[in-house]
Amino acid sequence: MNAKDLNFAYQVKHALDQNLDNLPDSTAERLSSARKIALSRKKPEPLRRRIPSLALAGQIGNYFQEPLSWLGRLGVATPLLAGALVFIGLYQFEQEQRIAELAEMDVAVLSDELPVSAYVDQGFNAYLATRDE
Protein backbone atom coordinates (compact mmCIF):
# COMPACT_ATOMS: atom_id res chain seq x y z
CA MET A 1 0.00 0.00 0.00
CA ASN A 2 1.54 3.30 -1.02
CA ALA A 3 1.30 6.57 0.88
CA LYS A 4 -1.59 7.90 -1.24
CA ASP A 5 -3.76 4.81 -0.56
CA LEU A 6 -2.88 4.86 3.10
CA ASN A 7 -3.81 8.54 3.40
CA PHE A 8 -7.14 7.88 1.65
CA ALA A 9 -7.86 4.98 4.03
CA TYR A 10 -7.23 7.21 7.05
CA GLN A 11 -9.52 9.90 5.65
CA VAL A 12 -12.33 7.37 5.07
CA LYS A 13 -11.86 5.95 8.56
CA HIS A 14 -11.96 9.42 10.09
CA ALA A 15 -15.13 10.33 8.16
CA LEU A 16 -16.82 7.06 9.19
CA ASP A 17 -15.84 7.56 12.82
CA GLN A 18 -17.34 11.05 12.86
CA ASN A 19 -20.65 10.00 11.26
CA LEU A 20 -21.01 6.54 12.84
CA ASP A 21 -24.18 7.48 14.73
CA ASN A 22 -25.80 8.98 11.60
CA LEU A 23 -25.33 5.91 9.36
CA PRO A 24 -28.42 3.89 8.43
CA ASP A 25 -28.51 0.28 9.66
CA SER A 26 -28.29 -1.13 6.13
CA THR A 27 -25.06 0.83 5.46
CA ALA A 28 -23.57 -0.31 8.78
CA GLU A 29 -24.38 -3.96 7.90
CA ARG A 30 -22.83 -3.62 4.43
CA LEU A 31 -19.69 -2.06 5.93
CA SER A 32 -19.49 -4.86 8.50
CA SER A 33 -19.78 -7.56 5.82
CA ALA A 34 -17.20 -5.77 3.63
CA ARG A 35 -14.83 -5.68 6.59
CA LYS A 36 -15.27 -9.40 7.21
CA ILE A 37 -14.56 -10.17 3.54
CA ALA A 38 -11.47 -7.94 3.55
CA LEU A 39 -10.15 -9.59 6.73
CA SER A 40 -10.68 -13.06 5.28
CA ARG A 41 -8.63 -12.13 2.19
CA LYS A 42 -5.80 -10.63 4.21
CA LYS A 43 -2.61 -12.66 4.34
CA PRO A 44 -1.61 -13.75 7.85
CA GLU A 45 1.34 -11.89 9.27
CA PRO A 46 4.48 -13.81 10.23
CA LEU A 47 4.51 -15.00 13.84
CA ARG A 48 7.27 -12.71 15.06
CA ARG A 49 5.38 -9.61 13.86
CA ARG A 50 2.31 -10.58 15.86
CA ILE A 51 4.26 -10.67 19.12
CA PRO A 52 3.79 -7.28 20.81
CA SER A 53 7.07 -5.75 21.82
CA LEU A 54 8.91 -2.50 21.79
CA ALA A 55 10.39 -1.69 18.41
CA LEU A 56 13.97 -1.68 19.64
CA ALA A 57 13.56 -4.75 21.80
CA GLY A 58 12.03 -6.61 18.85
CA GLN A 59 14.92 -5.72 16.59
CA ILE A 60 17.50 -6.79 19.16
CA GLY A 61 15.60 -9.99 19.87
CA ASN A 62 15.38 -10.87 16.18
CA TYR A 63 19.06 -10.10 15.73
CA PHE A 64 20.07 -12.64 18.37
CA GLN A 65 17.49 -15.28 17.35
CA GLU A 66 18.55 -15.52 13.73
CA PRO A 67 20.65 -18.46 12.56
CA LEU A 68 24.35 -17.98 13.23
CA SER A 69 23.59 -15.16 15.64
CA TRP A 70 26.69 -16.10 17.64
CA LEU A 71 28.71 -15.15 14.59
CA GLY A 72 27.04 -11.73 14.57
CA ARG A 73 27.70 -11.24 18.26
CA LEU A 74 31.29 -12.29 17.75
CA GLY A 75 31.56 -9.79 14.91
CA VAL A 76 30.46 -7.03 17.29
CA ALA A 77 32.51 -8.13 20.30
CA THR A 78 35.80 -8.78 18.50
CA PRO A 79 36.51 -5.19 17.39
CA LEU A 80 35.50 -3.88 20.81
CA LEU A 81 37.83 -6.32 22.55
CA ALA A 82 40.65 -5.55 20.10
CA GLY A 83 40.20 -1.80 20.69
CA ALA A 84 40.29 -2.27 24.46
CA LEU A 85 43.46 -4.36 24.20
CA VAL A 86 45.13 -1.73 21.99
CA PHE A 87 44.31 1.03 24.47
CA ILE A 88 45.57 -1.05 27.41
CA GLY A 89 48.77 -1.83 25.50
CA LEU A 90 49.35 1.83 24.65
CA TYR A 91 48.78 2.84 28.27
CA GLN A 92 51.26 0.23 29.51
CA PHE A 93 53.85 1.26 26.91
CA GLU A 94 53.56 4.95 27.87
CA GLN A 95 53.88 4.09 31.56
CA GLU A 96 57.02 2.03 30.92
CA GLN A 97 58.52 4.86 28.86
CA ARG A 98 57.78 7.35 31.63
CA ILE A 99 59.31 5.09 34.28
CA ALA A 100 62.40 4.54 32.11
CA GLU A 101 62.86 8.32 31.62
CA LEU A 102 62.51 8.98 35.34
CA ALA A 103 64.97 6.20 36.17
CA GLU A 104 67.44 7.57 33.64
CA MET A 105 67.13 11.03 35.20
CA ASP A 106 67.60 9.59 38.70
CA VAL A 107 70.73 7.72 37.61
CA ALA A 108 72.15 10.88 36.03
CA VAL A 109 71.49 12.94 39.17
CA LEU A 110 72.84 10.31 41.57
CA SER A 111 75.97 9.54 39.54
CA ASP A 112 76.91 13.22 39.14
CA GLU A 113 79.59 14.80 41.33
CA LEU A 114 77.29 17.60 42.47
CA PRO A 115 75.27 17.16 45.64
CA VAL A 116 71.48 16.83 45.23
CA SER A 117 70.93 20.15 47.05
CA ALA A 118 72.70 21.97 44.21
CA TYR A 119 69.91 21.07 41.79
CA VAL A 120 67.28 22.83 43.91
CA ASP A 121 69.39 25.96 44.45
CA GLN A 122 68.14 28.92 42.37
CA GLY A 123 71.62 30.36 42.04
CA PHE A 124 72.90 27.15 40.51
CA ASN A 125 70.17 27.28 37.86
CA ALA A 126 71.22 30.85 37.03
CA TYR A 127 74.86 29.74 36.84
CA LEU A 128 73.94 26.93 34.42
CA ALA A 129 71.92 29.32 32.28
CA THR A 130 74.80 31.82 31.97
CA ARG A 131 77.36 29.06 31.43
CA ASP A 132 75.47 27.68 28.40
CA GLU A 133 75.52 31.09 26.72
C-alpha positions in Angstrom: 0.0 0.0 0.0 1.5 3.3 -1.0 1.3 6.6 0.9 -1.6 7.9 -1.2 -3.8 4.8 -0.6 -2.9 4.9 3.1 -3.8 8.5 3.4 -7.1 7.9 1.6 -7.9 5.0 4.0 -7.2 7.2 7.0 -9.5 9.9 5.7 -12.3 7.4 5.1 -11.9 5.9 8.6 -12.0 9.4 10.1 -15.1 10.3 8.2 -16.8 7.1 9.2 -15.8 7.6 12.8 -17.3 11.1 12.9 -20.6 10.0 11.3 -21.0 6.5 12.8 -24.2 7.5 14.7 -25.8 9.0 11.6 -25.3 5.9 9.4 -28.4 3.9 8.4 -28.5 0.3 9.7 -28.3 -1.1 6.1 -25.1 0.8 5.5 -23.6 -0.3 8.8 -24.4 -4.0 7.9 -22.8 -3.6 4.4 -19.7 -2.1 5.9 -19.5 -4.9 8.5 -19.8 -7.6 5.8 -17.2 -5.8 3.6 -14.8 -5.7 6.6 -15.3 -9.4 7.2 -14.6 -10.2 3.5 -11.5 -7.9 3.6 -10.1 -9.6 6.7 -10.7 -13.1 5.3 -8.6 -12.1 2.2 -5.8 -10.6 4.2 -2.6 -12.7 4.3 -1.6 -13.8 7.8 1.3 -11.9 9.3 4.5 -13.8 10.2 4.5 -15.0 13.8 7.3 -12.7 15.1 5.4 -9.6 13.9 2.3 -10.6 15.9 4.3 -10.7 19.1 3.8 -7.3 20.8 7.1 -5.7 21.8 8.9 -2.5 21.8 10.4 -1.7 18.4 14.0 -1.7 19.6 13.6 -4.8 21.8 12.0 -6.6 18.8 14.9 -5.7 16.6 17.5 -6.8 19.2 15.6 -10.0 19.9 15.4 -10.9 16.2 19.1 -10.1 15.7 20.1 -12.6 18.4 17.5 -15.3 17.3 18.6 -15.5 13.7 20.6 -18.5 12.6 24.4 -18.0 13.2 23.6 -15.2 15.6 26.7 -16.1 17.6 28.7 -15.1 14.6 27.0 -11.7 14.6 27.7 -11.2 18.3 31.3 -12.3 17.8 31.6 -9.8 14.9 30.5 -7.0 17.3 32.5 -8.1 20.3 35.8 -8.8 18.5 36.5 -5.2 17.4 35.5 -3.9 20.8 37.8 -6.3 22.5 40.6 -5.5 20.1 40.2 -1.8 20.7 40.3 -2.3 24.5 43.5 -4.4 24.2 45.1 -1.7 22.0 44.3 1.0 24.5 45.6 -1.0 27.4 48.8 -1.8 25.5 49.4 1.8 24.6 48.8 2.8 28.3 51.3 0.2 29.5 53.8 1.3 26.9 53.6 4.9 27.9 53.9 4.1 31.6 57.0 2.0 30.9 58.5 4.9 28.9 57.8 7.4 31.6 59.3 5.1 34.3 62.4 4.5 32.1 62.9 8.3 31.6 62.5 9.0 35.3 65.0 6.2 36.2 67.4 7.6 33.6 67.1 11.0 35.2 67.6 9.6 38.7 70.7 7.7 37.6 72.1 10.9 36.0 71.5 12.9 39.2 72.8 10.3 41.6 76.0 9.5 39.5 76.9 13.2 39.1 79.6 14.8 41.3 77.3 17.6 42.5 75.3 17.2 45.6 71.5 16.8 45.2 70.9 20.2 47.1 72.7 22.0 44.2 69.9 21.1 41.8 67.3 22.8 43.9 69.4 26.0 44.5 68.1 28.9 42.4 71.6 30.4 42.0 72.9 27.2 40.5 70.2 27.3 37.9 71.2 30.9 37.0 74.9 29.7 36.8 73.9 26.9 34.4 71.9 29.3 32.3 74.8 31.8 32.0 77.4 29.1 31.4 75.5 27.7 28.4 75.5 31.1 26.7 
